[in-house]
Amino acid sequence: MPGCECTIWAIQGSANAKRHAITLLMRTTYGSATVRLYHLSDAQEGGAATTLFYGSLDEAMRIAAQQPEDVQDGLFLATDNDVIAYLDLIGD
């Protein structure tokens, strides 16, 4: 995905006594942005975060796409502002 531009939607919640409000925040980042690609295990002992890659978003997306589906389910990308699940980012 050379030169990709990704829009990340973050959910920000607030609550009061009568209702819950959810606001969607949109941020855009670019293929050259530095990200951390990591996998969160769902181990019974609290799990662990394992970093697979630290570098450009383009390369992180390529590496993530090469992972088996069961691994992709636990992949996350972190920028300096946001964290998003890989499958949410690709719309799967």
C-alpha positions as CSV (number, residue, x, y, z in Angstrom):
1,M,0.0,0.0,0.0
2,P,2.6,2.6,-0.9
3,G,1.5,6.1,-0.2
4,C,-1.7,5.1,1.5
5,E,-3.7,7.6,3.4
6,C,-5.8,6.2,6.2
7,T,-8.6,7.8,8.1
8,I,-8.9,6.6,11.7
9,W,-12.2,7.0,13.5
10,A,-11.9,7.1,17.3
11,I,-14.9,6.8,19.6
12,Q,-15.1,9.2,22.4
13,G,-17.8,8.6,25.0
14,S,-19.3,10.7,27.7
15,A,-22.1,9.9,30.1
16,N,-24.6,11.7,32.2
17,A,-27.4,10.5,34.5
18,K,-30.0,10.2,31.7
19,R,-28.1,9.1,28.5
20,H,-24.8,8.2,26.9
21,A,-23.4,10.3,24.1
22,I,-20.9,9.0,21.6
23,T,-18.8,11.3,19.4
24,L,-16.8,10.1,16.4
25,L,-13.5,11.8,15.9
26,M,-11.8,11.6,12.5
27,R,-8.0,11.8,12.1
28,T,-6.1,11.3,8.9
29,T,-2.6,9.9,8.8
30,Y,-0.2,9.0,5.9
31,G,1.8,6.0,4.7
32,S,5.0,7.5,6.0
33,A,3.7,8.1,9.5
34,T,5.6,6.1,12.2
35,V,3.4,3.5,13.8
36,R,3.8,0.5,16.1
37,L,2.2,-2.8,14.9
38,Y,1.5,-5.1,17.8
39,H,-0.4,-8.2,18.6
40,L,-2.5,-8.6,21.8
41,S,-2.8,-12.1,22.9
42,D,-5.9,-13.3,24.8
43,A,-4.1,-15.5,27.2
44,Q,-5.9,-16.4,30.4
45,E,-3.1,-14.9,32.5
46,G,-3.8,-11.4,31.3
47,G,-2.3,-11.7,27.8
48,A,0.6,-9.8,26.4
49,A,1.3,-7.2,23.8
50,T,4.0,-8.3,21.3
51,T,5.5,-5.6,19.0
52,L,5.8,-7.0,15.4
53,F,7.1,-3.9,13.8
54,Y,7.9,-0.2,14.4
55,G,8.2,2.0,11.4
56,S,6.1,3.4,8.5
57,L,2.4,2.8,8.2
58,D,2.9,1.4,4.7
59,E,5.2,-1.3,5.9
60,A,3.1,-2.1,8.9
61,M,0.0,-2.6,6.7
62,R,2.0,-4.9,4.4
63,I,3.3,-7.0,7.4
64,A,-0.2,-7.1,8.9
65,A,-1.7,-8.3,5.7
66,Q,0.7,-11.2,5.6
67,Q,-0.3,-12.6,9.0
68,P,-2.7,-15.5,9.4
69,E,-6.4,-14.5,10.0
70,D,-6.3,-15.6,13.7
71,V,-3.3,-13.3,14.2
72,Q,-4.9,-10.4,12.3
73,D,-7.8,-10.5,14.8
74,G,-5.4,-9.4,17.6
75,L,-3.4,-6.8,15.6
76,F,-3.4,-3.1,16.5
77,L,-1.7,-0.1,15.1
78,A,-0.6,2.8,17.3
79,T,0.3,6.2,16.2
80,D,1.4,9.0,18.6
81,N,-2.3,9.9,19.0
82,D,-4.4,6.8,18.4
83,V,-4.7,3.1,18.5
84,I,-6.9,1.1,16.1
85,A,-7.5,-2.5,15.5
86,Y,-6.1,-3.6,12.1
87,L,-9.3,-5.2,11.1
88,D,-11.3,-2.1,11.9
89,L,-8.8,0.0,9.8
90,I,-9.2,-2.2,6.7
91,G,-13.0,-2.4,7.2
92,D,-13.2,-6.2,7.8
